[in-house]
Amino acid sequence: MADGLYQRYMKAAAEYRTHAAQCRTCTQARRCTDGQRLFESFARLQDAYLAQQRRPRG
């Protein structure tokens, strides 16, 4: 699961970066509809991955 979550997190980050680099509407402060959707997906996966990393192992 950890590797799958990490892979999805990295894929979402790459998709958002690609979109942001090509979209003339998206800025740091504002995003178009697609940019917002991609950013929210990235942020949700990032939060899940980091929460998983903080959990004690054992």
PyMOL Python script that loads the backbone (N, CA, C, O; Angstrom):
from pymol import cmd

cmd.read_pdbstr("""\
ATOM      1  N   MET A   1       0.819  -1.190   0.000  1.00  0.00           N
ATOM      2  CA  MET A   1       0.000   0.000   0.000  1.00  0.00           C
ATOM      3  C   MET A   1       0.867   1.260   0.000  1.00  0.00           C
ATOM      4  O   MET A   1       0.568   2.211  -0.722  1.00  0.00           O
ATOM      5  N   ALA A   2       1.920   1.279   0.788  1.00  0.00           N
ATOM      6  CA  ALA A   2       2.755   2.475   0.884  1.00  0.00           C
ATOM      7  C   ALA A   2       3.328   2.843  -0.485  1.00  0.00           C
ATOM      8  O   ALA A   2       3.292   4.008  -0.882  1.00  0.00           O
ATOM      9  N   ASP A   3       3.849   1.863  -1.196  1.00  0.00           N
ATOM     10  CA  ASP A   3       4.429   2.148  -2.503  1.00  0.00           C
ATOM     11  C   ASP A   3       3.362   2.632  -3.473  1.00  0.00           C
ATOM     12  O   ASP A   3       3.609   3.545  -4.261  1.00  0.00           O
ATOM     13  N   GLY A   4       2.173   2.026  -3.425  1.00  0.00           N
ATOM     14  CA  GLY A   4       1.086   2.455  -4.297  1.00  0.00           C
ATOM     15  C   GLY A   4       0.655   3.874  -3.991  1.00  0.00           C
ATOM     16  O   GLY A   4       0.404   4.656  -4.908  1.00  0.00           O
ATOM     17  N   LEU A   5       0.566   4.218  -2.719  1.00  0.00           N
ATOM     18  CA  LEU A   5       0.193   5.570  -2.315  1.00  0.00           C
ATOM     19  C   LEU A   5       1.264   6.560  -2.753  1.00  0.00           C
ATOM     20  O   LEU A   5       0.946   7.636  -3.258  1.00  0.00           O
ATOM     21  N   TYR A   6       2.510   6.207  -2.566  1.00  0.00           N
ATOM     22  CA  TYR A   6       3.600   7.087  -2.976  1.00  0.00           C
ATOM     23  C   TYR A   6       3.579   7.317  -4.489  1.00  0.00           C
ATOM     24  O   TYR A   6       3.745   8.445  -4.953  1.00  0.00           O
ATOM     25  N   GLN A   7       3.375   6.253  -5.244  1.00  0.00           N
ATOM     26  CA  GLN A   7       3.322   6.370  -6.705  1.00  0.00           C
ATOM     27  C   GLN A   7       2.179   7.267  -7.155  1.00  0.00           C
ATOM     28  O   GLN A   7       2.353   8.079  -8.063  1.00  0.00           O
ATOM     29  N   ARG A   8       1.015   7.132  -6.536  1.00  0.00           N
ATOM     30  CA  ARG A   8      -0.127   7.979  -6.880  1.00  0.00           C
ATOM     31  C   ARG A   8       0.155   9.433  -6.512  1.00  0.00           C
ATOM     32  O   ARG A   8      -0.193  10.346  -7.261  1.00  0.00           O
ATOM     33  N   TYR A   9       0.780   9.644  -5.367  1.00  0.00           N
ATOM     34  CA  TYR A   9       1.150  10.986  -4.903  1.00  0.00           C
ATOM     35  C   TYR A   9       2.105  11.640  -5.904  1.00  0.00           C
ATOM     36  O   TYR A   9       1.906  12.795  -6.283  1.00  0.00           O
ATOM     37  N   MET A  10       3.131  10.918  -6.332  1.00  0.00           N
ATOM     38  CA  MET A  10       4.095  11.454  -7.282  1.00  0.00           C
ATOM     39  C   MET A  10       3.460  11.700  -8.649  1.00  0.00           C
ATOM     40  O   MET A  10       3.779  12.685  -9.315  1.00  0.00           O
ATOM     41  N   LYS A  11       2.565  10.810  -9.066  1.00  0.00           N
ATOM     42  CA  LYS A  11       1.875  10.987 -10.345  1.00  0.00           C
ATOM     43  C   LYS A  11       1.001  12.234 -10.308  1.00  0.00           C
ATOM     44  O   LYS A  11       0.982  13.010 -11.263  1.00  0.00           O
ATOM     45  N   ALA A  12       0.284  12.427  -9.215  1.00  0.00           N
ATOM     46  CA  ALA A  12      -0.565  13.615  -9.071  1.00  0.00           C
ATOM     47  C   ALA A  12       0.273  14.882  -9.081  1.00  0.00           C
ATOM     48  O   ALA A  12      -0.122  15.883  -9.680  1.00  0.00           O
ATOM     49  N   ALA A  13       1.419  14.849  -8.430  1.00  0.00           N
ATOM     50  CA  ALA A  13       2.309  16.015  -8.411  1.00  0.00           C
ATOM     51  C   ALA A  13       2.789  16.333  -9.827  1.00  0.00           C
ATOM     52  O   ALA A  13       2.803  17.495 -10.234  1.00  0.00           O
ATOM     53  N   ALA A  14       3.176  15.316 -10.562  1.00  0.00           N
ATOM     54  CA  ALA A  14       3.654  15.512 -11.930  1.00  0.00           C
ATOM     55  C   ALA A  14       2.544  16.040 -12.831  1.00  0.00           C
ATOM     56  O   ALA A  14       2.779  16.923 -13.657  1.00  0.00           O
ATOM     57  N   GLU A  15       1.343  15.507 -12.675  1.00  0.00           N
ATOM     58  CA  GLU A  15       0.221  15.970 -13.489  1.00  0.00           C
ATOM     59  C   GLU A  15      -0.089  17.434 -13.201  1.00  0.00           C
ATOM     60  O   GLU A  15      -0.348  18.212 -14.119  1.00  0.00           O
ATOM     61  N   TYR A  16      -0.062  17.801 -11.937  1.00  0.00           N
ATOM     62  CA  TYR A  16      -0.330  19.203 -11.589  1.00  0.00           C
ATOM     63  C   TYR A  16       0.773  20.114 -12.132  1.00  0.00           C
ATOM     64  O   TYR A  16       0.476  21.161 -12.709  1.00  0.00           O
ATOM     65  N   ARG A  17       2.034  19.733 -11.957  1.00  0.00           N
ATOM     66  CA  ARG A  17       3.147  20.557 -12.457  1.00  0.00           C
ATOM     67  C   ARG A  17       3.069  20.732 -13.973  1.00  0.00           C
ATOM     68  O   ARG A  17       3.290  21.829 -14.487  1.00  0.00           O
ATOM     69  N   THR A  18       2.755  19.652 -14.686  1.00  0.00           N
ATOM     70  CA  THR A  18       2.636  19.723 -16.138  1.00  0.00           C
ATOM     71  C   THR A  18       1.523  20.683 -16.534  1.00  0.00           C
ATOM     72  O   THR A  18       1.704  21.533 -17.406  1.00  0.00           O
ATOM     73  N   HIS A  19       0.379  20.542 -15.891  1.00  0.00           N
ATOM     74  CA  HIS A  19      -0.739  21.432 -16.197  1.00  0.00           C
ATOM     75  C   HIS A  19      -0.368  22.880 -15.893  1.00  0.00           C
ATOM     76  O   HIS A  19      -0.581  23.758 -16.729  1.00  0.00           O
ATOM     77  N   ALA A  20       0.177  23.135 -14.727  1.00  0.00           N
ATOM     78  CA  ALA A  20       0.508  24.501 -14.314  1.00  0.00           C
ATOM     79  C   ALA A  20       1.518  25.149 -15.264  1.00  0.00           C
ATOM     80  O   ALA A  20       1.453  26.353 -15.511  1.00  0.00           O
ATOM     81  N   ALA A  21       2.432  24.366 -15.786  1.00  0.00           N
ATOM     82  CA  ALA A  21       3.446  24.895 -16.699  1.00  0.00           C
ATOM     83  C   ALA A  21       2.849  25.276 -18.052  1.00  0.00           C
ATOM     84  O   ALA A  21       3.379  26.148 -18.741  1.00  0.00           O
ATOM     85  N   GLN A  22       1.750  24.628 -18.435  1.00  0.00           N
ATOM     86  CA  GLN A  22       1.159  24.857 -19.749  1.00  0.00           C
ATOM     87  C   GLN A  22      -0.067  25.764 -19.721  1.00  0.00           C
ATOM     88  O   GLN A  22      -0.432  26.333 -20.750  1.00  0.00           O
ATOM     89  N   CYS A  23      -0.698  25.904 -18.581  1.00  0.00           N
ATOM     90  CA  CYS A  23      -1.959  26.648 -18.488  1.00  0.00           C
ATOM     91  C   CYS A  23      -1.686  28.145 -18.335  1.00  0.00           C
ATOM     92  O   CYS A  23      -0.910  28.558 -17.473  1.00  0.00           O
ATOM     93  N   ARG A  24      -2.316  28.931 -19.157  1.00  0.00           N
ATOM     94  CA  ARG A  24      -2.129  30.384 -19.104  1.00  0.00           C
ATOM     95  C   ARG A  24      -3.014  31.031 -18.053  1.00  0.00           C
ATOM     96  O   ARG A  24      -2.825  32.201 -17.719  1.00  0.00           O
ATOM     97  N   THR A  25      -3.972  30.289 -17.531  1.00  0.00           N
ATOM     98  CA  THR A  25      -4.892  30.819 -16.527  1.00  0.00           C
ATOM     99  C   THR A  25      -4.351  30.614 -15.112  1.00  0.00           C
ATOM    100  O   THR A  25      -4.522  31.483 -14.257  1.00  0.00           O
ATOM    101  N   CYS A  26      -3.712  29.496 -14.862  1.00  0.00           N
ATOM    102  CA  CYS A  26      -3.255  29.156 -13.513  1.00  0.00           C
ATOM    103  C   CYS A  26      -2.081  30.029 -13.073  1.00  0.00           C
ATOM    104  O   CYS A  26      -1.154  30.290 -13.840  1.00  0.00           O
ATOM    105  N   THR A  27      -2.148  30.472 -11.812  1.00  0.00           N
ATOM    106  CA  THR A  27      -1.054  31.186 -11.164  1.00  0.00           C
ATOM    107  C   THR A  27      -0.882  30.568  -9.779  1.00  0.00           C
ATOM    108  O   THR A  27      -1.594  29.630  -9.421  1.00  0.00           O
ATOM    109  N   GLN A  28       0.060  31.094  -9.003  1.00  0.00           N
ATOM    110  CA  GLN A  28       0.233  30.602  -7.633  1.00  0.00           C
ATOM    111  C   GLN A  28      -0.995  30.898  -6.785  1.00  0.00           C
ATOM    112  O   GLN A  28      -1.325  30.129  -5.883  1.00  0.00           O
ATOM    113  N   ALA A  29      -1.670  32.002  -7.064  1.00  0.00           N
ATOM    114  CA  ALA A  29      -2.809  32.430  -6.252  1.00  0.00           C
ATOM    115  C   ALA A  29      -4.154  31.916  -6.766  1.00  0.00           C
ATOM    116  O   ALA A  29      -5.095  31.755  -5.989  1.00  0.00           O
ATOM    117  N   ARG A  30      -4.249  31.658  -8.080  1.00  0.00           N
ATOM    118  CA  ARG A  30      -5.526  31.239  -8.673  1.00  0.00           C
ATOM    119  C   ARG A  30      -5.297  30.098  -9.640  1.00  0.00           C
ATOM    120  O   ARG A  30      -4.259  30.011 -10.295  1.00  0.00           O
ATOM    121  N   ARG A  31      -6.285  29.227  -9.716  1.00  0.00           N
ATOM    122  CA  ARG A  31      -6.192  28.085 -10.628  1.00  0.00           C
ATOM    123  C   ARG A  31      -7.471  27.970 -11.440  1.00  0.00           C
ATOM    124  O   ARG A  31      -8.555  28.317 -10.970  1.00  0.00           O
ATOM    125  N   CYS A  32      -7.332  27.480 -12.657  1.00  0.00           N
ATOM    126  CA  CYS A  32      -8.511  27.185 -13.459  1.00  0.00           C
ATOM    127  C   CYS A  32      -9.206  25.955 -12.869  1.00  0.00           C
ATOM    128  O   CYS A  32      -8.698  25.353 -11.923  1.00  0.00           O
ATOM    129  N   THR A  33     -10.341  25.586 -13.408  1.00  0.00           N
ATOM    130  CA  THR A  33     -11.108  24.452 -12.884  1.00  0.00           C
ATOM    131  C   THR A  33     -10.283  23.168 -12.907  1.00  0.00           C
ATOM    132  O   THR A  33     -10.230  22.447 -11.910  1.00  0.00           O
ATOM    133  N   ASP A  34      -9.645  22.881 -14.030  1.00  0.00           N
ATOM    134  CA  ASP A  34      -8.818  21.669 -14.114  1.00  0.00           C
ATOM    135  C   ASP A  34      -7.614  21.752 -13.180  1.00  0.00           C
ATOM    136  O   ASP A  34      -7.253  20.772 -12.528  1.00  0.00           O
ATOM    137  N   GLY A  35      -6.999  22.927 -13.122  1.00  0.00           N
ATOM    138  CA  GLY A  35      -5.851  23.107 -12.236  1.00  0.00           C
ATOM    139  C   GLY A  35      -6.230  22.923 -10.775  1.00  0.00           C
ATOM    140  O   GLY A  35      -5.471  22.338 -10.002  1.00  0.00           O
ATOM    141  N   GLN A  36      -7.394  23.417 -10.397  1.00  0.00           N
ATOM    142  CA  GLN A  36      -7.853  23.257  -9.021  1.00  0.00           C
ATOM    143  C   GLN A  36      -8.104  21.787  -8.695  1.00  0.00           C
ATOM    144  O   GLN A  36      -7.735  21.306  -7.623  1.00  0.00           O
ATOM    145  N   ARG A  37      -8.733  21.084  -9.628  1.00  0.00           N
ATOM    146  CA  ARG A  37      -8.999  19.645  -9.435  1.00  0.00           C
ATOM    147  C   ARG A  37      -7.688  18.877  -9.283  1.00  0.00           C
ATOM    148  O   ARG A  37      -7.562  18.033  -8.396  1.00  0.00           O
ATOM    149  N   LEU A  38      -6.718  19.165 -10.139  1.00  0.00           N
ATOM    150  CA  LEU A  38      -5.428  18.480 -10.066  1.00  0.00           C
ATOM    151  C   LEU A  38      -4.689  18.816  -8.771  1.00  0.00           C
ATOM    152  O   LEU A  38      -4.093  17.940  -8.143  1.00  0.00           O
ATOM    153  N   PHE A  39      -4.731  20.088  -8.376  1.00  0.00           N
ATOM    154  CA  PHE A  39      -4.062  20.491  -7.151  1.00  0.00           C
ATOM    155  C   PHE A  39      -4.701  19.829  -5.930  1.00  0.00           C
ATOM    156  O   PHE A  39      -3.990  19.366  -5.038  1.00  0.00           O
ATOM    157  N   GLU A  40      -6.028  19.780  -5.882  1.00  0.00           N
ATOM    158  CA  GLU A  40      -6.712  19.150  -4.755  1.00  0.00           C
ATOM    159  C   GLU A  40      -6.400  17.662  -4.670  1.00  0.00           C
ATOM    160  O   GLU A  40      -6.240  17.120  -3.577  1.00  0.00           O
ATOM    161  N   SER A  41      -6.315  17.008  -5.813  1.00  0.00           N
ATOM    162  CA  SER A  41      -5.949  15.590  -5.823  1.00  0.00           C
ATOM    163  C   SER A  41      -4.531  15.402  -5.278  1.00  0.00           C
ATOM    164  O   SER A  41      -4.287  14.529  -4.445  1.00  0.00           O
ATOM    165  N   PHE A  42      -3.607  16.229  -5.756  1.00  0.00           N
ATOM    166  CA  PHE A  42      -2.232  16.186  -5.266  1.00  0.00           C
ATOM    167  C   PHE A  42      -2.179  16.432  -3.760  1.00  0.00           C
ATOM    168  O   PHE A  42      -1.518  15.691  -3.034  1.00  0.00           O
ATOM    169  N   ALA A  43      -2.871  17.467  -3.289  1.00  0.00           N
ATOM    170  CA  ALA A  43      -2.831  17.821  -1.863  1.00  0.00           C
ATOM    171  C   ALA A  43      -3.422  16.705  -1.001  1.00  0.00           C
ATOM    172  O   ALA A  43      -2.882  16.393   0.061  1.00  0.00           O
ATOM    173  N   ARG A  44      -4.508  16.111  -1.440  1.00  0.00           N
ATOM    174  CA  ARG A  44      -5.138  15.017  -0.689  1.00  0.00           C
ATOM    175  C   ARG A  44      -4.199  13.809  -0.594  1.00  0.00           C
ATOM    176  O   ARG A  44      -4.055  13.211   0.473  1.00  0.00           O
ATOM    177  N   LEU A  45      -3.567  13.458  -1.709  1.00  0.00           N
ATOM    178  CA  LEU A  45      -2.633  12.333  -1.692  1.00  0.00           C
ATOM    179  C   LEU A  45      -1.381  12.647  -0.874  1.00  0.00           C
ATOM    180  O   LEU A  45      -0.854  11.774  -0.185  1.00  0.00           O
ATOM    181  N   GLN A  46      -0.910  13.878  -0.946  1.00  0.00           N
ATOM    182  CA  GLN A  46       0.247  14.279  -0.149  1.00  0.00           C
ATOM    183  C   GLN A  46      -0.072  14.168   1.336  1.00  0.00           C
ATOM    184  O   GLN A  46       0.726  13.638   2.109  1.00  0.00           O
ATOM    185  N   ASP A  47      -1.236  14.666   1.733  1.00  0.00           N
ATOM    186  CA  ASP A  47      -1.639  14.577   3.137  1.00  0.00           C
ATOM    187  C   ASP A  47      -1.712  13.127   3.601  1.00  0.00           C
ATOM    188  O   ASP A  47      -1.254  12.793   4.694  1.00  0.00           O
ATOM    189  N   ALA A  48      -2.295  12.265   2.759  1.00  0.00           N
ATOM    190  CA  ALA A  48      -2.417  10.849   3.117  1.00  0.00           C
ATOM    191  C   ALA A  48      -1.045  10.196   3.238  1.00  0.00           C
ATOM    192  O   ALA A  48      -0.798   9.426   4.167  1.00  0.00           O
ATOM    193  N   TYR A  49      -0.161  10.502   2.306  1.00  0.00           N
ATOM    194  CA  TYR A  49       1.180   9.913   2.340  1.00  0.00           C
ATOM    195  C   TYR A  49       1.953  10.373   3.571  1.00  0.00           C
ATOM    196  O   TYR A  49       2.579   9.561   4.253  1.00  0.00           O
ATOM    197  N   LEU A  50       1.911  11.669   3.856  1.00  0.00           N
ATOM    198  CA  LEU A  50       2.644  12.182   5.013  1.00  0.00           C
ATOM    199  C   LEU A  50       2.061  11.661   6.323  1.00  0.00           C
ATOM    200  O   LEU A  50       2.807  11.389   7.264  1.00  0.00           O
ATOM    201  N   ALA A  51       0.759  11.519   6.395  1.00  0.00           N
ATOM    202  CA  ALA A  51       0.138  10.950   7.597  1.00  0.00           C
ATOM    203  C   ALA A  51       0.596   9.504   7.792  1.00  0.00           C
ATOM    204  O   ALA A  51       0.845   9.067   8.915  1.00  0.00           O
ATOM    205  N   GLN A  52       0.702   8.779   6.700  1.00  0.00           N
ATOM    206  CA  GLN A  52       1.172   7.397   6.770  1.00  0.00           C
ATOM    207  C   GLN A  52       2.620   7.341   7.266  1.00  0.00           C
ATOM    208  O   GLN A  52       2.984   6.452   8.035  1.00  0.00           O
ATOM    209  N   GLN A  53       3.429   8.284   6.826  1.00  0.00           N
ATOM    210  CA  GLN A  53       4.830   8.312   7.236  1.00  0.00           C
ATOM    211  C   GLN A  53       4.993   8.635   8.723  1.00  0.00           C
ATOM    212  O   GLN A  53       5.958   8.207   9.356  1.00  0.00           O
ATOM    213  N   ARG A  54       4.063   9.376   9.259  1.00  0.00           N
ATOM    214  CA  ARG A  54       4.138   9.762  10.683  1.00  0.00           C
ATOM    215  C   ARG A  54       3.684   8.646  11.621  1.00  0.00           C
ATOM    216  O   ARG A  54       4.023   8.650  12.804  1.00  0.00           O
ATOM    217  N   ARG A  55       2.920   7.695  11.094  1.00  0.00           N
ATOM    218  CA  ARG A  55       2.425   6.619  11.955  1.00  0.00           C
ATOM    219  C   ARG A  55       3.593   5.756  12.449  1.00  0.00           C
ATOM    220  O   ARG A  55       4.518   5.451  11.695  1.00  0.00           O
ATOM    221  N   PRO A  56       3.532   5.376  13.708  1.00  0.00           N
ATOM    222  CA  PRO A  56       4.580   4.488  14.246  1.00  0.00           C
ATOM    223  C   PRO A  56       4.548   3.135  13.528  1.00  0.00           C
ATOM    224  O   PRO A  56       3.486   2.605  13.201  1.00  0.00           O
ATOM    225  N   ARG A  57       5.697   2.620  13.304  1.00  0.00           N
ATOM    226  CA  ARG A  57       5.804   1.302  12.657  1.00  0.00           C
ATOM    227  C   ARG A  57       6.057   0.255  13.714  1.00  0.00           C
ATOM    228  O   ARG A  57       6.709   0.502  14.728  1.00  0.00           O
ATOM    229  N   GLY A  58       5.539  -0.887  13.455  1.00  0.00           N
ATOM    230  CA  GLY A  58       5.843  -1.915  14.433  1.00  0.00           C
ATOM    231  C   GLY A  58       4.916  -2.976  14.429  1.00  0.00           C
ATOM    232  O   GLY A  58       5.053  -3.919  15.209  1.00  0.00           O
TER     233      GLY A  58
END
""", "prot")
cmd.dss("prot")
cmd.show_as("cartoon", "prot")
cmd.util.cbc("prot")
cmd.orient("prot")
